[in-house]
């Protein structure tokens, strides 16, 4: 009788008792020699058997059906099948007589009703092992999540520590992720703009590839960045370091809902495209590059010009060179910037008011602490009700997510009160940081994309009229800073002009 030998070990095999492919081959060759079996070939496969569809296993069955072999040699029945379909195929071939015999070094088989019954039991046991393994993995993941540990690959901006199985902040990419959240929350930047921001700052995946738009969309909808973990639709409190606060994340969710599937794509060659409108006719300002050949020096030079697109009709406005428009934008940003000296003064006054606010907010802190304690009790009771099967898993998950999000909101409020104190200090603190950052951007060179982002942040509209830019600032605070050059004494007057 001719036998075909089959060896298999899947890459996700967790049973350490399963022999390697080479060990199985050695065992089968030794067994075939000892039992004097005629083996026509050895077929090897590295694929899991928990689902049907193995190419090499199908090749084995084809040889049996074509009667090129009448028996199968394998190390154990679980090498042949761990799912009900493949196991039934083996039994059916035995029933039809096309498969005459099965040989295993580690399992007894005789082609009799009793032998097929024992073989069926072995296949069932192999399937039970796979099913139980899947449940154990799920159970292990849930236990990790309860302890605040993320069981999968770290999201972009974080890294996995293989030594202690924890997740830590990727200092190289995290600061750009934080800035991307702030840019996106303004509502002025599309997913394509954010991808452009990452690309221009050479922020890429660990593999070196550029970030895909789908990945950028996932970043803005992942609660992991403010401290919660969402796994199979259920929220868990994480023990990793958040990159942003929940308020910023919630603001980004509003923008996500407003975004349509079709995104406006800017031409990446022109930094200020889509930023300015024509004062005369209201059309957008477009850009183009002209090339000029200098015969005397035998060289070619390229020049970028901005002009009215004239999409709304005739317009008398002329071209303006990129260098001229960039200089004017730089001046607009510089007007609303804070020098390092002014920045330090503002921070000093801000900290004084923050300390005063802390003393006045103790009652709020006590109230929030009581609410947090109440939510913890509700979560415990909800878990007990679920374990006692008083509620189903769907309602448990919905109610738990609701309580976890409310808990995160309360913790955010508590943190805000402890660190900031009242409603005007937080937006004013952010505004100071932006104004100081504007100073750095205005002084830097060859940073057209950053200059464009900052101009879009500080202005609500930019108009071009006879090669001169006019600006309408986004907040009265920016307007006050541009017109008066205030010092620390004007701190509260300016703060009244900001939202919050």
ZADRENSE-117586 format. One record per residue: y, z, x of N, C-alpha, C in turn. Coordinates in steps of 0.2 Angstrom, whole numbers. Layout:
<rs>
     n_v     n_w     n_u    ca_v    ca_w    ca_u     c_v     c_w     c_u
       Y       Z       X       Y       Z       X       Y       Z       X
...
</rs>
This chain:
<rs>
     n_v     n_w     n_u    ca_v    ca_w    ca_u     c_v     c_w     c_u
      -6       0       4       0       0       0       6       0       4
      11      -4       2      17      -4       6      22       0       3
      26       4       8      31       9       6      38       6       9
      43       8       5      50       7       7      53      14       8
      56      16      14      59      22      15      66      22      14
      68      28      11      75      29       9      78      35      11
      83      35      15      87      41      18      94      41      15
      96      47      13     103      48      10     106      55      12
     112      55      14     116      61      14     123      59      13
     126      62       8     133      61       6     138      64      10
     144      61      11     149      64      15     152      71      12
     151      72       6     153      78       3     148      83       1
     142      82       5     136      86       4     138      93       7
     137      99       2     139     105       5     133     110       6
     127     107       5     121     111       6     119     109      13
     120     115      17     119     114      25     111     113      26
     107     115      21     100     114      23      98     107      22
     102     102      19     100      95      19     101      92      26
      95      89      28      95      86      35     100      80      36
     102      79      42     106      73      43     102      67      42
     105      61      42     102      54      42      97      54      47
      99      55      53      94      54      59      88      59      59
      89      65      56      84      70      56      79      68      50
      82      65      45      77      62      39      73      57      42
      76      52      46      73      46      49      67      49      53
      68      54      57      63      56      62      57      59      58
      59      63      53      54      67      48      50      61      45
      53      56      42      49      51      38      45      47      43
      47      45      49      43      42      54      37      46      56
      38      52      57      33      56      59      28      57      53
      30      58      47      26      59      41      22      53      40
      25      47      41      22      40      39      16      39      45
      17      41      51      12      41      56       6      45      55
       8      51      52       3      56      51      -2      54      45
       2      52      40      -2      50      34      -4      43      34
      -3      39      39      -5      32      40      -2      28      34
       4      28      33       8      24      28      11      18      31
      10      13      27      13       6      30      20       6      27
      25       7      31      32       6      29      35       0      31
      38      -4      26      41     -11      28      48     -10      30
      51      -5      29      58      -4      31      61       2      29
      67       4      33      70      10      32      77       9      29
      79      11      23      85      10      20      89      16      21
      95      16      23     100      22      24     106      21      20
     108      26      17     114      26      13     118      33      14
     125      32      15     129      38      15     134      38       9
     131      41       3     135      41      -3     132      46      -8
     136      49     -11     134      54     -16     129      51     -22
     124      55     -24     120      53     -29     122      56     -36
     127      59     -36     129      63     -43     131      58     -48
     133      51     -46     134      46     -51     130      40     -49
     128      36     -54     124      30     -53     129      25     -50
     125      20     -47     129      14     -44     129      14     -36
     124      17     -33     123      16     -26     120       9     -24
     123       6     -20     121      -1     -18     114      -1     -15
     113       3     -10     107       3      -6     101       6     -10
     102      11     -15      97      13     -19      95       8     -24
     100       4     -26      98      -2     -30      94      -7     -27
      95      -8     -20      91     -12     -16      84     -10     -16
      83      -3     -15      76      -1     -15      72      -2     -22
      76      -1     -27      73      -2     -34      71     -10     -35
      76     -14     -32      74     -21     -32      68     -23     -29
      67     -20     -23      61     -22     -19      55     -20     -23
      55     -14     -26      49     -12     -30      48     -17     -36
      54     -19     -40      53     -23     -45      50     -30     -43
      52     -32     -37      50     -39     -35      43     -38     -32
      40     -32     -32      33     -30     -29      32     -32     -22
      38     -31     -18      38     -32     -11      36     -25      -8
      36     -20     -12      34     -13     -10      31     -10     -16
      26      -5     -15      24      -2     -21      25       5     -21
      28       8     -16      29      15     -15      36      16     -12
      38      22     -13      44      25     -10      43      31      -6
      46      31       0      45      37       5      52      40       6
      53      46       4      59      49       5      58      57       7
      63      60      10      63      67      12      61      72       6
      65      71       0      64      75      -5      67      71     -12
      64      73     -18      67      69     -24      74      69     -25
      78      74     -22      85      75     -23      89      69     -19
      85      66     -14      88      61     -10      88      55     -14
      84      54     -19      83      48     -24      88      49     -29
      89      54     -32      93      55     -38      96      62     -39
     102      62     -41     105      69     -43     108      68     -50
     107      62     -53     110      61     -60     104      58     -65
     105      59     -71     100      58     -76      98      50     -76
     102      46     -75     101      38     -75      96      36     -70
      98      38     -64      94      36     -58      87      39     -58
      87      45     -60      80      49     -61      76      45     -66
      79      43     -72      75      40     -77      72      33     -75
      76      30     -70      74      23     -68      67      24     -64
      67      29     -60      61      31     -56      55      32     -60
      56      36     -65      51      38     -70      48      32     -74
      53      28     -76      51      22     -80      47      17     -75
      49      16     -69      45      12     -64      38      14     -63
      37      21     -63      31      24     -63      27      23     -69
      30      23     -75      27      22     -82      25      15     -82
      29      10     -80      27       3     -81      22       1     -75
      21       5     -70      16       3     -65      18      -1     -59
      25      -3     -59      28      -6     -54      28      -2     -48
      30       4     -49      30       9     -44      24      13     -44
      20      13     -38      13      16     -38      13      23     -36
      18      24     -31      17      31     -28      24      33     -25
      25      39     -24      30      42     -20      28      47     -15
      31      47      -9      29      52      -4      35      55      -2
      34      62      -1      39      66       2      36      71       7
      39      72      12      37      77      17      38      84      14
      43      85      10      44      92       8      43      93       0
      39      89      -3      38      89     -10      31      86     -12
      27      89     -16      20      86     -18      21      82     -24
      18      76     -24      19      71     -30      12      68     -30
       9      67     -37       3      63     -38       5      60     -45
       4      53     -45       5      49     -50       1      50     -56
       2      56     -59      -2      58     -65       3      61     -70
       2      62     -76       7      66     -81       9      72     -78
       5      76     -75       7      82     -72      12      81     -66
      11      76     -62      15      75     -56      22      72     -59
      22      68     -64      28      65     -66      32      71     -70
      29      75     -73      32      81     -76      36      85     -70
      32      86     -65      35      90     -59      41      86     -56
      40      80     -55      45      75     -53      51      76     -57
      50      75     -63      56      76     -68      60      83     -67
      56      88     -66      59      95     -65      63      95     -59
      60      91     -54      64      91     -47      71      87     -48
      70      82     -52      77      78     -53      82      82     -57
      79      86     -62      83      90     -66      86      96     -62
      82      98     -58      85     104     -53      90     101     -49
      90      95     -46      95      92     -42     101      90     -46
     100      88     -52     106      87     -56     110      94     -58
     106      99     -59     109     106     -60     113     108     -54
     110     107     -48     113     109     -42     120     106     -42
     121      99     -43     127      95     -43     132      98     -48
     129      99     -54     134     102     -60     136     109     -58
     132     113     -55     134     120     -53     139     120     -48
     138     115     -43     142     115     -37     149     113     -39
     150     108     -44     156     106     -47     160     112     -50
     156     116     -54     159     122     -57     161     127     -52
     157     128     -47     159     133     -42     165     131     -38
     166     124     -37     172     122     -34     178     123     -38
     177     122     -45     183     123     -50     184     131     -50
     179     135     -50     180     142     -50     184     145     -44
     182     142     -38     185     144     -32     192     142     -32
     194     136     -34     201     133     -35     205     138     -39
     202     140     -45     206     144     -49     207     151     -46
     202     153     -42     203     160     -39     209     159     -34
     209     154     -30     214     153     -25     221     152     -29
     221     149     -34     228     148     -38     230     155     -41
     225     159     -43     227     166     -45     230     170     -40
     228     169     -34     230     172     -28     237     169     -25
     239     164     -28     245     161     -26     244     155     -21
     238     153     -20     236     148     -14     235     142     -17
     238     136     -14     237     130     -16     231     127     -13
     226     124     -17     219     122     -15     219     115     -12
     224     111     -13     224     104     -11     229     103      -5
     230      97      -4     234      95       2     242      97       0
     245      99       5     252     101       3     257      96       1
     261      97      -4     266      92      -6     271      90       0
     274      84      -1     278      82       4     284      87       5
     285      88      12     290      94      13     287     100      15
     280     100      15     276     106      17     270     104      21
     267     108      25     261     107      29     256     111      28
     249     109      28     244     114      28     242     117      35
     241     123      35     239     127      41     231     128      40
     228     124      44     221     123      44     217     130      46
     221     134      50     218     140      53     217     145      48
     222     147      44     222     152      39     222     149      32
     222     143      31     222     139      24     228     141      20
     234     141      23     240     143      20     244     136      20
     250     137      17     255     131      17     261     134      19
     264     130      24     271     132      26     276     126      26
     282     128      27     288     123      26     287     118      32
     288     111      31     288     106      36     296     106      38
     298     109      43     305     109      45     308     102      46
     304      98      48     307      91      49     309      87      43
     305      88      38     306      84      32     309      88      26
     308      95      26     310      99      21     318      99      19
     322      99      24     329      99      23     332      92      20
     328      87      21     329      80      18     327      81      10
     321      84       9     319      85       2     324      89      -2
     327      94       1     332      98      -2     338      94      -4
     340      90       1     346      86       0     345      81      -5
     339      78      -5     337      73     -10     338      76     -17
     335      82     -18     336      86     -25     343      86     -27
     347      88     -22     354      89     -24     358      83     -25
     356      77     -22     359      71     -23     357      68     -30
     350      69     -32     347      67     -38     350      70     -44
     351      77     -43     354      81     -49     361      79     -51
     365      75     -47     371      73     -49     371      68     -54
     365      64     -55     364      59     -59     367      52     -57
     370      52     -51     373      46     -48     368      42     -44
     362      45     -42     358      41     -38     351      40     -41
     349      34     -41     342      32     -44     337      33     -39
     330      32     -41     325      33     -37     325      29     -30
     328      23     -32     329      18     -26     334      20     -21
     339      24     -24     344      26     -19     341      32     -15
     337      36     -18     334      42     -14     329      39      -9
     325      34     -11     321      31      -6     325      28       0
     331      25      -2     335      22       4     338      28       8
     339      33       5     342      39       9     336      42      14
     330      42      12     324      44      16     323      39      22
     323      33      20     322      27      25     328      27      30
     334      28      28     339      28      33     340      34      38
     336      39      35     336      45      40     329      45      43
     325      40      43     319      39      46     314      45      44
     314      47      38     310      52      35     304      48      31
     298      49      34     292      45      32     286      50      31
     281      47      28     275      50      28     272      52      34
     267      57      35     264      58      41     261      53      44
     258      48      40     255      42      43     260      37      46
     267      38      45     272      34      47     274      29      42
     271      28      37     273      23      31     279      26      27
     283      21      25     289      23      20     286      26      14
     291      30      11     289      34       5     289      29      -1
     284      29      -5     284      24     -11     288      27     -17
     290      23     -21     294      26     -27     291      30     -31
     284      29     -32     280      34     -36     280      41     -33
     279      41     -27     279      48     -23     286      51     -24
     291      48     -24     298      51     -25     299      53     -32
     296      50     -37     296      52     -43     292      59     -44
     286      59     -41     282      65     -41     286      71     -38
     289      70     -33     293      75     -29     298      79     -34
     301      74     -38     307      77     -43     304      81     -49
     297      80     -50     294      83     -56     289      88     -54
     289      90     -48     284      95     -45     287     102     -45
     284     106     -49     287     113     -49     286     117     -43
     281     114     -39     279     117     -32     286     119     -28
     291     115     -29     297     115     -24     301     121     -26
     300     124     -32     304     130     -34     299     136     -35
     293     136     -33     289     141     -32     283     142     -37
     282     137     -42     276     137     -46     271     132     -44
     265     132     -46     260     127     -45     257     125     -51
     257     118     -52     254     116     -58     247     112     -56
     242     115     -59     235     112     -58     231     111     -64
     229     105     -66     226     103     -72     230     105     -78
     236     105     -78     241     106     -83     243     113     -84
     240     118     -80     241     125     -80     246     127     -74
     251     132     -76     255     134     -71     253     141     -68
     254     141     -61     252     147     -58     258     149     -53
     259     156     -52     264     158     -47     262     157     -40
     265     154     -36     263     152     -29     266     158     -24
     263     159     -19     266     163     -14     269     159      -8
     270     153      -8     273     149      -3     281     150      -4
     284     147       1     292     148       1     295     142      -3
     299     143      -8     302     138     -12     307     134      -8
     308     128      -9     314     124      -6     320     124     -10
     319     125     -16     325     125     -21     324     130     -26
     330     131     -30     329     136     -36     327     132     -42
     326     136     -47     323     133     -53     329     129     -57
     335     132     -56     341     129     -60     342     122     -57
     341     121     -51     342     114     -48     336     109     -50
     330     112     -51     324     108     -53     325     106     -60
     328     111     -64     329     109     -72     334     104     -73
     339     104     -68     344      99     -69     341      92     -67
     337      92     -62     334      86     -60     329      83     -66
     326      88     -70     322      86     -75     326      82     -81
     332      84     -82     336      81     -86     338      74     -84
     339      73     -78     340      66     -75     334      62     -75
     328      65     -74     322      61     -75     321      58     -82
     322      62     -87     322      60     -94     326      54     -95
     332      54     -92     337      49     -93     336      43     -90
     332      43     -85     330      37     -81     325      32     -85
     327      26     -85     323      21     -88     318      18     -83
     313      14     -85     308      12     -80     311       7     -76
     316       3     -78     320      -2     -74     325       1     -70
     325       2     -64     330       5     -59     334      -1     -56
     341       1     -56     345      -4     -52     344      -3     -45
     343      -8     -42     342      -9     -35     348     -11     -31
     350      -7     -26     356      -9     -22     354     -13     -16
     358     -18     -14     356     -21      -8     357     -17      -2
     352     -16       1     352     -11       7     356     -13      13
     359     -19      13     363     -22      19     370     -19      18
     372     -17      12     379     -15      11     380      -8       9
     383      -4      13     383       3      12     387       5       6
     392       1       4     397       3      -1     396      -1      -8
     391      -5      -8     389      -9     -14     388      -4     -20
     391      -6     -26     390      -2     -32     394       5     -32
     399       6     -27     403      12     -27     410      11     -30
     413       4     -29     420       3     -31     420      -2     -36
     426      -2     -40     427      -7     -45     434     -10     -44
     435     -16     -47     442     -19     -46     447     -16     -51
     453     -14     -48     458     -11     -52     461     -16     -57
     461     -23     -55     464     -28     -59     460     -30     -65
     454     -31     -64     450     -34     -70     444     -29     -72
     442     -24     -68     437     -20     -70     430     -22     -67
     430     -27     -64     423     -30     -62     421     -25     -56
     414     -26     -54     412     -22     -48     414     -26     -42
     414     -22     -37     416     -25     -30     409     -27     -27
     408     -33     -25     402     -35     -21     404     -36     -14
     399     -38     -10     399     -39      -3     395     -45      -1
     398     -48       5     394     -54       8     396     -54      15
     391     -57      19     392     -58      26     393     -65      28
     398     -66      33     400     -72      35     399     -72      43
     397     -78      45     395     -79      52     400     -84      55
     403     -82      61     408     -87      64     405     -88      71
     406     -94      73     404     -97      80     411     -98      84
     411     -94      90     417     -95      95     415    -100     100
     418    -105     100     416    -111     105     418    -109     112
     424    -106     113     426    -104     119     422     -99     123
     419     -94     120     414     -89     123     407     -91     121
     406     -96     117     399     -98     116     395     -92     113
     398     -89     108     394     -83     104     395     -83      97
     391     -80      93     391     -80      86     392     -73      84
     397     -71      79     398     -65      77     397     -65      69
     395     -59      66     395     -58      59     400     -53      57
     403     -55      51     408     -50      48     406     -49      41
     407     -43      38     405     -41      32     412     -40      28
     412     -43      22     418     -43      18     416     -40      11
     421     -36       8     420     -34       1     425     -38      -3
     423     -39     -10     428     -43     -14     426     -42     -21
     431     -43     -26     429     -43     -33     424     -48     -35
     419     -46     -39     414     -51     -41     416     -56     -46
     422     -54     -49     425     -58     -54     421     -60     -60
     417     -55     -62     412     -56     -68     415     -56     -74
     421     -53     -75     425     -52     -81     431     -57     -82
     431     -62     -77     436     -67     -78     440     -68     -71
     445     -72     -72     449     -73     -66     452     -67     -63
     453     -67     -57     456     -61     -53     459     -63     -47
     465     -60     -45     469     -63     -40     467     -59     -33
     463     -54     -34     462     -49     -28     458     -53     -22
     460     -51     -16     457     -54     -10     452     -50      -7
     449     -54      -2     444     -50       2     447     -44       6
     442     -40       8     444     -34      13     438     -33      17
     440     -33      24     434     -32      29     431     -25      28
     425     -25      30     421     -19      29     424     -13      33
     427     -14      39     430      -9      43     436      -6      40
     440     -10      36     446      -8      33     444      -3      27
     439      -5      23     437      -1      17     433       5      19
     430       5      25     426      11      27     431      16      30
     437      13      33     442      18      36     445      22      30
     446      18      24     450      21      18     445      26      15
     439      24      14     434      29      11     433      35      16
     433      34      22     433      40      27     439      45      26
     445      42      25     451      46      24     450      49      17
     448      46      12     447      49       5     442      56       6
     437      55      10     432      60      11     435      66      15
     439      64      20     442      69      24     447      73      21
     451      70      16     456      74      12     453      80       8
     447      79       6     444      85       2     439      89       6
     439      88      13     435      92      17     438      98      20
     434     103      22     436     109      25     434     110      32
     439     112      36     438     113      43     433     119      44
     431     120      50     426     125      51     430     132      50
     436     132      52     441     138      52     442     140      45
     444     135      40     445     136      33     438     138      30
     433     135      32     426     136      29     424     143      30
     425     146      36     424     153      37     428     158      33
     434     156      32     439     160      28     436     160      21
     435     155      18     432     154      11     426     158      11
     421     158      15     415     162      15     416     169      15
     421     171      19     423     178      20     425     181      13
     430     177      10     432     179       3     427     179      -2
     423     174      -2     417     173      -6     412     179      -6
     411     182       0     406     187       1     410     194      -2
     416     195      -1     419     201      -4     419     201     -11
     420     195     -14     419     195     -22     412     196     -24
     407     193     -20     400     194     -21     398     201     -21
     400     205     -16     399     212     -16     402     216     -22
     408     214     -24     411     217     -30     406     216     -36
     404     209     -37     400     207     -43     393     211     -43
     391     212     -37     384     216     -37     385     223     -40
     390     226     -38     391     233     -41     392     233     -49
     395     227     -51     396     227     -59     390     224     -62
     385     222     -59     379     218     -62     373     223     -62
     373     229     -61     367     233     -61     364     234     -67
     368     234     -73     365     234     -80     361     228     -81
     364     222     -79     360     216     -80     353     216     -76
     353     218     -70     347     219     -66     342     223     -70
     344     229     -72     339     233     -76     336     230     -82
     341     226     -86     338     223     -92     333     217     -90
     335     213     -85     330     208     -83     324     211     -80
     324     216     -77     318     220     -74     313     222     -80
     316     224     -85     312     227     -91     309     220     -94
     313     215     -95     310     209     -98     304     206     -93
     305     206     -87     299     204     -82     293     208     -83
     294     215     -84     288     219     -85     285     218     -92
     289     216     -97     286     215    -103     282     208    -103
     284     203     -99     280     197     -98     274     198     -95
     274     202     -89     268     204     -86     263     207     -90
     265     211     -95     260     214    -100     257     209    -104
     262     205    -107     260     199    -111     254     195    -108
     256     193    -101     251     189     -98     244     192     -97
     244     199     -96     238     202     -95     234     202    -102
     238     204    -107     235     204    -114     232     197    -116
     236     192    -114     234     185    -116     227     183    -112
     227     185    -106     221     184    -102     215     188    -105
     216     194    -107     210     198    -110     208     194    -117
     213     192    -121     211     188    -127     207     182    -126
     209     178    -120     206     172    -119     198     174    -116
     198     179    -112     191     181    -110     187     184    -115
     190     187    -120     186     189    -126     185     184    -131
     187     177    -130     186     171    -134     190     172    -141
     196     176    -141     200     177    -147     204     171    -148
     206     167    -142     210     161    -142     206     155    -138
     207     149    -140     204     144    -136     208     142    -130
     205     138    -125     208     137    -119     215     133    -120
     215     128    -125     221     124    -125     227     129    -127
     226     133    -132     232     138    -134     233     143    -129
     228     145    -125     229     150    -119     234     146    -114
     232     140    -112     236     137    -107     243     135    -109
     244     133    -116     251     132    -118     255     139    -118
     252     144    -120     256     151    -121     257     153    -114
     252     152    -109     253     155    -102     258     151     -99
     258     144    -100     264     140     -96     271     142     -99
     271     144    -105     277     146    -108     280     153    -105
     275     157    -104     277     164    -101     278     163     -94
     275     159     -90     276     158     -83     283     155     -82
     284     150     -86     291     147     -85     297     152     -87
     296     156     -92     301     161     -94     301     166     -88
     295     168     -85     295     173     -80     299     170     -74
     298     164     -73     302     160     -67     309     160     -68
     311     159     -75     318     159     -76     322     166     -75
     318     171     -77     320     178     -77     321     180     -69
     316     178     -65     316     179     -58     322     176     -55
     323     169     -57     329     165     -55     336     169     -56
     336     171     -63     342     175     -65     343     181     -61
     338     185     -59     338     191     -56     340     190     -48
     337     184     -46     339     182     -39     347     180     -38
     349     177     -44     356     174     -44     361     180     -44
     359     185     -48     363     191     -49     363     195     -43
     358     196     -39     357     200     -33     361     196     -28
     361     190     -27     363     186     -22     370     183     -23
     372     182     -29     378     179     -31     383     183     -35
     380     186     -41     384     191     -44     387     188     -51
     390     183     -51     393     180     -58     393     173     -58
     395     170     -63     394     163     -65     398     158     -60
     404     161     -58     409     156     -54     407     156     -47
     404     161     -44     402     161     -37     397     156     -35
     392     155     -39     387     150     -37     390     143     -36
     393     140     -41     396     133     -41     401     133     -35
     405     138     -35     410     138     -29     407     138     -22
     402     142     -22     398     142     -15     395     135     -13
     392     132     -18     390     125     -17     396     120     -15
     401     121     -19     407     117     -18     410     118     -10
     410     124      -8     412     125      -1     408     122       4
     401     122       3     396     119       7     397     112       7
     398     109       1     399     101       1     406      99       5
     411     103       4     418     102       7     417     102      15
     413     107      17     412     108      24     408     102      27
     403     100      23     399      95      25     403      88      25
     407      87      20     412      82      20     416      81      27
     418      86      30     421      86      36     417      83      41
     411      85      42     406      82      47     405      75      46
     404      73      40     403      66      38     409      62      40
     415      64      38     421      60      39     423      59      47
     420      64      51     422      63      58     416      59      62
     410      59      59     405      55      62     406      48      62
     402      44      66     402      37      67     396      34      65
     396      27      63     390      23      61     386      27      56
     389      30      51     385      34      46     388      31      39
     388      24      38     390      22      32     387      24      26
     380      25      26     376      27      20     378      34      18
     379      39      23     380      45      21     388      46      19
     392      42      22     399      41      19     399      39      12
     395      34      10     394      32       3     392      37      -1
     387      41       1     384      46      -3     389      52      -5
     393      53       1     398      59       0     404      56      -5
     406      50      -4     411      47      -8     409      47     -15
     403      46     -16     400      46     -23     400      53     -26
     399      58     -22     399      65     -24     406      67     -26
     411      66     -22     417      69     -23     422      65     -28
     420      59     -30     424      55     -34     420      53     -40
     424      52     -46     421      49     -52     422      42     -52
     428      39     -49     429      32     -49     433      31     -43
     431      25     -40     435      22     -34     437      15     -37
     444      13     -36     446       7     -38     450       3     -32
     449      -3     -31     452      -7     -26     457     -12     -29
     463     -11     -26     469     -15     -29     473     -17     -23
     473     -24     -21     477     -27     -16     475     -23      -9
     469     -23      -8     466     -20      -2     467     -13      -1
     469      -9      -6     470      -2      -6     466       2     -11
     462       7      -8     458      11     -13     462      16     -16
     460      17     -23     463      23     -27     457      27     -29
     458      33     -29     452      38     -31     454      42     -36
     449      43     -41     449      48     -46     444      53     -44
     445      59     -42     441      64     -40     436      67     -46
     430      69     -44     425      71     -49     427      77     -52
     430      82     -48     432      89     -51     439      90     -49
     442      94     -54     449      96     -52     450     100     -45
     444     103     -44     444     107     -37     445     102     -31
     442      96     -32     442      91     -26     450      88     -26
     453      87     -32     459      85     -33     464      90     -29
     463      96     -31     467     102     -28     467     102     -21
     461     101     -18     460     101     -11     463      95      -7
     463      90     -11     466      84      -8     473      84      -8
     476      87     -13     484      87     -13     487      93     -10
     484      99      -9     488     105      -7     485     108      -1
     480     106       2     477     109       8     477     117       7
     473     120       2     474     127       1     470     131       6
     472     137       7     469     142      11     465     147       7
     463     152      11     459     158       7     463     161       2
     469     161       2     473     165      -3     473     161     -10
     471     155     -10     471     151     -16     463     151     -18
     459     154     -15     452     154     -17     450     154     -24
     453     159     -28     451     160     -35     455     155     -39
     460     153     -37     464     148     -41     460     141     -41
     457     139     -35     453     133     -35     446     135     -39
     443     141     -38     437     142     -41     437     141     -49
     443     142     -52     444     141     -59     444     134     -61
     445     129     -56     445     122     -58     437     119     -57
     433     124     -55     426     121     -55     422     123     -61
     416     119     -62     412     121     -68     408     127     -66
     406     131     -71     401     137     -70     403     143     -75
</rs>
